[in-house]
Amino acid sequence: MDPLSHGWFVTFAIVLAAMVLRSTLVIGAAFAWIRSTSFAERRRIYRFAYAKGQLGSELKAALLVVAFDALLFSSTRYFGLIDYAPAPSWGVAIHTYLILFVWIEIWFYVTHRAMHHPALYRIHRQHHVAKVTDPLTSLSFSLGERAVLLVGVFAFAILVSKLTPLSFGALIAVGLTNYVFNVLGHSNVEFVPEWIARSAPGRLIITPSFHAMHHARYKGHYGLYTTILDRWFGTAFDDYEAVYDRARSGAGLSRPGERVKPAEVAARA
């Protein structure tokens, strides 16, 4: 099929409109929450101002990223590159969700860590305009980085679907999980309650504090959803729990490279 045909443009336009609406509503709501509630103000992780020109730079990057996402998704859908099960069961949906969830976590960790190598960092630099994160940071990538991330995910989905058809609904659910997780994870607000964060399963989940430390310190904490790979490969900071405690206690950090000792948290409590 000709990618410039009327049908392709209609598909792209619909997907683009949906993604713009989604981003506007979710990011707008997140900004409203962090700027107008006492809960968010009390639990700020890093308590210093955004970099000069940060929001403007991130908005420009986000617009390009949303357009690129729509282009890739609509093209993949229109040309039928991914094989979907004609009548997917719950088993197919769960299988699709889990295998893509795991792959995204692995792919993100590997590529994210690689992009912090001096030879590749220019690809990742846009995302680190933010030393202290905000909801727009979730879409602040260079097109090169976004291409690496998404093409790797879609290529994997295409290959897997040739072996076993996937669930379209589960694929959408994975994308929604990724999007919401990223927006909340870049909120600079530690909203995860202690009863979750201190539990055995909760220790495997990346909290806003965990990822905020990556932006403030530039290296370490490369995971997306879980802390597993960071712990396995020695890229987790040893004062993460202390930083989490500071944020939850209302005494967020005031300097990017600030390190926290557990005793210091206890003294502030």
N, C-alpha and C positions, 0 to 999 in steps of 0.2 A: 504493500500500500504506500501511496505517496504521503509522506509526513506533512505536506503542505495542503492536503485535501481539506475540504470543509469539515468533514467528520473529526479529523484530528484537532482542528482549531476549536471546535465546540467542546471536545473532551478537555482540552487544555484550559479553556476559559472557565469551565465549570469547576475543575479542580483548583485552579488559581483563586477563583472567587471564594471557594470554601476554605482554602488555607488562609487567605487574607482575613476573612471573617473570624475564623478560629483564633488566629494569632492576635487580632485586635481585642477580642473578648477576653481571652485567657490572660494575656499580658497586661491589658488594661485593668482587669480585676485584681491581678497580683500587685500592680503598682498602687492601686487604691487601698488594698489591704495593708501593705507595708508602710504606707504614708499616713494612714488615718486611724490606725488602731493602737491602743496602748499595749496590747499583747505583742504586736510586731516591734514596737519601739523598745520594749523592755528586753526582748530577746534578740536584738541585733548582735551579730557575731563580731563584725569589725565596725568600729565606731569612728570612721573618718570619712571625709568627703569623696565623692566620685572624682576621677581624674578630669582635668579640664578637657572639655569637648567629648567626653566619654559617651554620653547618651546620643549625641548627634552622629558620632562615628558608628555606634552600634545600630542605630536606626537605619542608616544607609546600607550597612552590611546585611541587616535582617531583611530588607526589601529584596535584595539580590538573592539571598538564600531562599526565601519563600518562592520566588519566581523559578529558581533552579529546581527546588523540590517538586513544584507543580509540573515542570517540564519532564522531569525524570519519571515521576509517578504516572502521569497521564500517558506518556509514550509507552511505558511498560505495560500499562493496562490496555491501551488502544491496539497495540501490535500483538497482544496475547503472549508475551514472553514468558509469563509464569503460568504453569498449568494448575488449574484449580479443580478440586473435586466437584463433580456435578451435584452431588447431594451430600455435603460434608456432615459427618456426625460429630458428636461431642469429642469422640476420640481423636478425630482428624484435627479438630480445632485446638485441642489441648496439645497434641503433638506439634502442630504448626507453631503455636505460641512459645512452647518451651524451647524448641530447637532454634528458633530465631532469637529468642531472649538470650540464650547461652552464647550463640554466635556473635551477637551484637556486643555483648560484654567482652568477649575475647578480642574481637576485631578492634573495638574502641581502645582497649588497654594497649594493644600492640602498636596501633598507629599513633595513638596519643603520645605514648612514651617515645616512639621514634621521632615524632615531630618536635620533641624537645632537644634533639641532637642539634648542635650548632649548624650543621649543613642543611637541615630541614626546617629550622625554627621559623624562618620567614613565612612559611606556609601557615603556621599556627599563630603568628604574632597578633593578628587581629583579635583573636579571642582573649588575649591578655592585655588588651586596652584597659580591661577592668582588673584593678587590684582588689577593689571591693566590688562584689558582683551585684547585679540587679536583674529583674526579669528579662530585659532585652538581651542580656549576655547569653541567654540560651539560644539565640539565633545569630550571634555575632561571630561569624566565621568568614574566612576568605573562601572564594569559590573553589580554589584548589583543595582546601581542606574538606569542604562539604562534599566535593566530588569523590575524594578518597573514602570518606565515611560511608556515603550512601551507595556508591557504585559497588563497594565491597559487600554491603548488605544485600542489595538487589541481585548481584551476580550470584551470591550464595543461594538466595531464594530461588532463582531461576534453575540453577543446577540441581538443587534438592527436589524441586517440583518435577523434574524429568524422571526422578526415581520413585517419588511418591507424591501425588497431587496434594496441594495445600488448601487450607481454608482461607477464603478471601476475607471473611469476617475477622478471623484471628490475626491476619496480617494487618488489618486496620487497627485492631486492638493493641498490637505490639507498637505500632506507630504512635498511637494515642498515649500509651504508657510512657514511651520514650519522651514524648513532647511534654506531658504534664510533669514527669519526673525532673526534666531539665529546667522547666520554668520555676518550680518550687525549690529545686536544688540550688538555683542561682539567686534565690530571694534574699540571701544574707540574713535570714531569720531562722533561728533554731526552733522549729515548731514540733520536732519529734519528741514525744514525752519520754521521761526517763524509764517508765515501765517497759517501753518498747526498746529503747536504745540499750538498756542494761540487760535485756534478755539474751539468751544464747542466739536465737535467730536474728534479733535486732542488731547484734554486734556485726553481722554480716552485711547490713544495709548501709549504704552511703547516706549520711545525713547532710544537711546544708553545711554544718560545721566542717565536716570532712572535706567537702569540695572547696569551701571557701578558703581553707588553708592552702590548697593548691594554687589558687589565684594570688594569694598574698605572698607565697614563698616561691612560686614559679615551678618548682620541681616537687616530685612526690605526689601521691594520691592521684594516680592516673585512671583509676577505674570509673565506670559509669553508674552501674547499679549496685554493685557489691564491693566489699573491702577484700574479698578473697584473694584476687591476684596481687593486690598491693601487699598483703600480708605474706603471701607465698614468695614473692620476689624481692622483699625487703624494701619496698618503696612507701611504706606507711610510716608516718611520723609518730614517735613514741609519746608525744604529749597531746595526741588527738583527744583523748578522753578528758584531759584537763581543760582543753579549749572548749569542748562541748559543755563542760560543767560551768565554765565562766559565762558562756552565752546563756545558758539556762538560768543562771543566778542573776542575770541582769547586769553583769560586769564585763561586757564584751571588750575585745582587744582594741587598742588605740594605735598600734603600729603594725605594718605589714609583716615584718620578720619577728615579731614578738613571740617568745616561747613562754610556756606556762608550766609551773610545777604544781603537782597536786596539793602540796602544803600551802601554796599561795591561794589556791581556790578555797581551801578550808578556812584560811584566815579571813577571807572576804565574806564567807557565808554568815 
